[in-house]
Structures are given as C-alpha cells and as structure tokens.
Amino acid sequence: MLPKWAGRVVIAALLSMVHFTAPARAETDHGAAVQRLMASPMFQKAVEWLRGEQARIVEEAIQLQQIPAPNRREERKAQAFFDMLRAHGLSDVAIDSEGNVTGLRKGTGGSGMVAVVAHLDTVFPEGTDLTVRREGTLLRGPGLADNSHGLAVILALIRAMDAAGVSHREDILFVGSVGEEGLGDLRGVKYLLTQGPYKGRITTFIALDGTDPGEIVNAALGSKRYKVTFSGPGGHSYLAFGTVNPLYALAGAAQRIGAFEVPAGTTFNVGVVVGGTVVNAIPTEAVMQVDLRSVKPADLDALEQRFLAAVEAAVAAENAARSTANGAILAKIERVGNRPSGITSPESDLVAIATAAVAANGFKPRLSTSSTDANMAIGLGIPAVTIASGIGGREHTLEEFLDIEPAAHLRQIAMNLAVILAVAGAEDDAQVPAGGKVR
C-alpha cells in the first residue's frame, strides 16, 4: 500500500507546466456553447482549482480503493464515501436502502435533475491484494481506475464548483452506486431510478466509468443471465447405467446454444458449468450459467426465447434417450441478471454536448457500446451516456492501472466538468441550445 505521497512529489513538479487552453470553436451550436462555457471565467477558475487539487484527487482515489468492495459487500466503502461527500456541504446526503450514496447540489430553479454516477463496487473478491504500485505516471492497483478514481473525481468536481462559485439551473445528484459489476445486475441504479426517493425526478443520467477519455458510451449493451440447474435421480455408474443423466442434458443444451446464429451486436456464452461428485456415480445435479447479450432489445428477447427452447429441447431429448424409471430430468431456470439495452440517439443534445466537450478537451470522440450503470436509464427512456472516469486500462485484472500524467489527467477531469455543467445549465453566457433542455 502506498503512503500518502499521493503524487505530491512528482505531480507537484509537473503541475506548473500544465496550462488549460480550449481549442478552436466547434461549428455546431452545442460545440459553440461548450466552447463559451470552457472559456468563461467561472469555468477557468474551476479548472485552476482542479489543477491545484490533482494530488488530493489521487490521494482520495487510493484511500477509497484500499477499501474492499465486492458485490454486496460495499458497506464500508459506501460509509467512507458518505463521510467524504457529507463534508462537502451538499444537501440531502444519504445512504439509501439499497446502499447507494447520494448527495444533492441544488440548482436555481430548473425543472430537471442530472444524475452523475460512479460505482462503488469492484470485481475483486475479499482478500485480494490491493497494494498500489507506481510505474512512472502509472498507478497499478485493483479497482483504482474502475472505479475509485471516479468517486474521487466526483468529490473534486464538487469542490471546484464551490471554489468557482458555479451555479446551474438543474439540480445535480451525485451518486456512488452499488451493484454495477457482474451479477450485481445494476441493483443500485435500478433502485435509484425506480424505487428510491429520486424516482421520476432524474431527467438526465451521466455515468463516470471507463478509462478511455475519447469514448462516449451511448449504446447500452443489454444482457440476460441465467442459472440453469438440471436434476435427475442419479445412481451407480454401472448398476444404474442407462438412467437419465443431468450432465448429458446440460451438454445437449450447451451444444444447441453453441449452434445459434445471431445478428451483429448479439452474443451468447455458456460461462460456468458445475456438476457431479465422483467419477463412478451418475450425477443428481448439473448447473450452467449463461450470458445472453444484445444492443437491440428485440434481438435480446428473441435470443432469450431460443435459449429457453434449447433447454426444454435438451431435457426432452435426454428423457427420451434413457430410462426415467427412477425419475426424469428436470430443469430449474433462474434469471440472475437483466440489464436493459437501448440507445441514446447520436443526434440527441446529450450526445452532442458530450462529443463537443470531449473534442474541446483535446481527445478524439467516438461513440461506443458497453454495459454500465447507464443501461438502466437508457432502458427507461432517460437520456444517458457514460464518459471516462479516468485514463488507464487493464480493468478487471490485477494489472489494472490509472495514468496520472498531469496534463492529460487535468483535461480528462475538465471534460467531465464541461459535460456536467453544460447539461445542468451552468449560469453563464454559455447556454445550452433550446433553453437547456436535453433530449
């Protein structure tokens, strides 16, 4: 574990060389508005504050990363983030009943609410070595880039807004969400958007996640995940030979699934197979976990129906092929994950603003498809994108890294700030077209 050097030695030496300059104006109305926003004294003051905060941002990212937070074990990290968020003077700071941490920065009277979300959980189990190692400007540590840095960026943005005296029309709800990774199934944002105290109030959703600052995720890769348990009577491998076998039914289902032909943007995978106890016994149970994905809701639904039919056919085939005198093969089908798919239109105000902000901060924007907290908002028809929470790579591995090279680091965080303030209607001469409404 690194001490609290937090970049103060190396970063401080480089920060003085960093100067924030907005490139030439973009041609579109959104581009021009973003350029005016970034050129405003208010925005420049906020960026100057962020420049001086870079060491602290790194410190806080490491502080949060050092707290283990596997799925459904996020409580300690949530409490730490709650304490940090509460210290920033937001209103209504709370941990909701699902475990999300929320804090509200009130607007001046707009009709909407912008949710800015970074997830608390990681893919790494309890006991993972969370030591952070430095290699030049790279910091390697599980969960640092994905997504402790995103949480630290939220804290820094709040401080920068306060320091620059930023006001905005729409309320901004800052969220540390739970259950984003793996079989967490987006449970945090599902609760936030459909059950919690902010249900029906969020009109725009921005997830801070990912390590490519040019990437704008506007297409939600939906997924349906299943656990299928095949059961049967079992028996001695010799004395009960010819009895139906759950593993054979599982294998038949997997073979049928493997033969699917699917359209572009649709995938499937049998990812986990478990069954049997000893080599000389017919199993009484065999289990497989299956992942189905598509960016198009109709294609995902169609794939799901084919999968269910494949399981049914495999069970029927095994029961027809061998003896059911002591019992037949049954299949218990459990859906353990359901992430909505869909798209925020490339022509929407939100995507246009994000594209302009990415380009204006010196990165090459590109629209992409992924599975993030924004899936749930998109599935509900709420304009949503995911933009980078840092610069790095190798997420979900022990070699995950965050690049804190000062110039690029500052531009990435300034990009986050520009998107959020443009969407929330920062009260300056830079107004979002159409009265600040984001569609």
ABEGO torsion letter per residue (X at the ends): XBBAAGGAAAAAAAAAABBBBBBBBBABAAAAAAAAAAABAAAAAAAAAAAAAAAAAAAAAAAAAABBBBBGAAAAAAAAAAAAAAAAGBBGBBBBAAGBBBBBBBBAGBABBBBBBBBABBABBBGBBABBBBBEABBBBBGAAOAAAAAAAAAAAAAAAAAAGBBBABBBBBBBBBGABEAAGGAAAAAAAAABAABGABABBBBBBEABAABBBABBBBBBBBBBBBBBAEEBAAAABGBBBAAAAAAAAAAAAAABBBBBGBBBBBABBBEEABAABBBABBBBBBBBBBABAAAAAAAAAAAAAAAAAAAAAAAAABBAAAEBBBBBBBBABBBBBEBBBAABAAAAAAAAAAAAAGBBBBBBBBBBAAAAAAAAGBBBBBBBABBEEGBGBAABBBBABAAAAAAAAAAAAAAAAAAAGBBBABBBBGGGBBX
